[in-house]
Amino acid sequence: MNKKTFTTHVFVIIMLSMLFFSFNKIDHDPLYSTTILIEQEDGSWVLQIYSALTAFEHEVHTNYGKDSYKTPEEFNTLVIQHVLKNLSITINSKNTVSFKNGYVKLGHEASAVFEVVGIPKKATKVQFTNSSFKDVYNNQNTLMILKKGFKKQIFLLNDSNQHSVELKVSNNQFAQK
């Protein structure tokens, strides 16, 4: 990794940390989570989902059982499996993207991170669903899409919109339809 790439990665990590802490309403509260879709310098995309560890635990226990894992690695595998079942991005009404190389970072505030494949260079419409925390009563998920040259917007996913949002692309910004 060259110095410029390293510096860019450090900058992105710092910015994401600041964004996460500024938009996550109450630290360690399982009701609140943040999903960030990020365009990288090289045009590739990464998806990061942050929430309290207890929210991930609740979803795993609800969907797989409290005795479904014995090690942190087994828990991480179930988190990835659960998120992939409840995550969908469709671009321009036809291009459904895929997620690969998912991993989980555990802590009081845990995160699931994925590489995103299949986002076209030109998007006119985005359908985004993340119902990963639907079993957490009254959950609120903040969605941010960080694309080069686009205005930063925040969208809320919750029970009232079935954890889904439809966006149109206009004037270098995403707007809710």
Secondary structure, 3 states (H helix, E strand, C coil): CCHHHHHHHHHHHHHHHHHHHHHCCCCCCCCEEEEEEEECCCCCEEEEEEEEHHHHHHHHHHHHCCCCCCCHHHHHHHHHHHHHHCEEEEECCCEECEEEEEEEECCCEEEEEEEEECCCCCCCEEEEEECCCCCCCCCEEEEEEECCCCCCCEEEEEHHHCCEEEEEEECCEEEEC
